[in-house]
């Protein structure tokens, strides 16, 4: 007498779902939470790197935290200022090293 085919299929499906969860979904959720925490803790003076590779120093953050003003350099003794979206920030630089999500 053979076992129920539905039971054997379910017996194989449960471990596969668990493997996908622990190898793909869980690490991505942890990375996303860490990055969100980093974005919420940005302050004036932090050095950042955007997703596009632009390096700069935060000069100001809008009240709704959707736009960040950064200084990317200097020309003729004046700062070059750029407005970027809050979500475009990839990393914070501390001591010359890129720190994601701390």
NORWO-V621695 format. One record per pair of residues at least 6 apart in sequence whose ideal C-beta (glycine too) atoms are under 7 Angstrom apart, sorted by the first residue. I is the first residue (numbers start at 0). J is the second residue. D is the distance in whole Angstrom. If there is no record, write none. Layout:
((I & J & D) (I & J & D))
This chain:
((33 & 100 & 3) (34 & 99 & 7) (34 & 100 & 5) (36 & 100 & 6) (37 & 91 & 6) (37 & 99 & 7) (37 & 100 & 4) (37 & 101 & 6) (38 & 85 & 6) (38 & 88 & 6) (41 & 57 & 6) (41 & 60 & 6) (43 & 57 & 5) (43 & 58 & 7) (43 & 59 & 6) (43 & 60 & 7) (44 & 56 & 7) (44 & 57 & 6) (45 & 57 & 5) (45 & 91 & 6) (46 & 56 & 5) (46 & 92 & 4) (47 & 55 & 6) (47 & 57 & 6) (47 & 69 & 7) (47 & 88 & 5) (47 & 90 & 7) (47 & 91 & 6) (47 & 92 & 7) (48 & 54 & 5) (48 & 89 & 6) (48 & 90 & 4) (48 & 92 & 6) (48 & 97 & 6) (49 & 83 & 6) (49 & 87 & 5) (49 & 88 & 6) (49 & 89 & 6) (50 & 87 & 5) (50 & 89 & 5) (53 & 71 & 6) (54 & 71 & 7) (55 & 69 & 3) (55 & 70 & 6) (55 & 71 & 4) (55 & 81 & 7) (56 & 69 & 6) (56 & 70 & 5) (57 & 67 & 6) (57 & 69 & 6) (58 & 68 & 5) (58 & 69 & 6) (58 & 70 & 5) (58 & 80 & 6) (59 & 68 & 4) (60 & 67 & 5) (64 & 85 & 6) (65 & 84 & 7) (65 & 85 & 5) (66 & 82 & 5) (66 & 84 & 7) (66 & 85 & 7) (67 & 83 & 5) (67 & 85 & 6) (67 & 88 & 7) (68 & 80 & 6) (68 & 82 & 6) (69 & 81 & 5) (69 & 83 & 6) (70 & 78 & 4) (70 & 79 & 7) (70 & 80 & 6) (71 & 79 & 5) (71 & 81 & 5) (72 & 79 & 5) (73 & 79 & 7) (90 & 97 & 4) (90 & 98 & 6) (90 & 99 & 5) (91 & 98 & 5))
